[in-house]
């Protein structure tokens, strides 16, 4: 797991695994979760 903060855009990206992203789902205005093909969470983006 690794976390990256993009200061210019005020976005925190938390990468949970190295699996390729298959689909992304918005959970609201500033929360996006990316999933692998097997349904596991791969990445969380917060703004």
C-alpha positions in Angstrom: 0.0 0.0 0.0 1.2 3.5 -0.7 -0.3 7.0 -0.4 0.4 10.0 -2.6 -0.8 13.5 -2.0 -1.0 15.9 -5.0 -0.7 19.3 -3.4 -1.6 21.3 -6.5 -5.0 19.5 -6.9 -5.5 18.7 -3.2 -6.0 15.0 -3.9 -5.0 12.0 -1.8 -4.6 8.7 -3.7 -4.3 5.5 -1.7 -3.1 2.6 -3.8 -4.0 -0.7 -2.1 -2.6 -3.1 -4.6 -0.7 -3.3 -7.9 -3.6 -5.0 -9.8 -4.8 -3.2 -12.9 -7.9 -1.1 -12.5 -11.0 -2.5 -14.2 -13.6 0.0 -13.2 -14.0 3.2 -11.1 -17.0 4.1 -9.0 -17.8 7.6 -7.6 -18.9 7.3 -3.9 -19.8 11.0 -3.8 -18.4 14.4 -4.7 -14.8 13.7 -3.7 -14.5 10.0 -3.1 -13.7 7.6 -5.9 -12.9 3.9 -5.6 -11.2 1.8 -8.3 -11.7 -1.9 -8.5 -9.8 -4.8 -10.1 -11.6 -7.3 -12.3 -12.0 -9.7 -9.4 -13.9 -7.0 -7.4 -11.2 -6.1 -4.9 -10.5 -2.4 -4.2 -7.3 -1.2 -5.9 -7.3 2.5 -5.3 -9.1 5.2 -3.3 -9.0 8.9 -4.4 -10.1 11.6 -2.0 -10.2 15.3 -2.7 
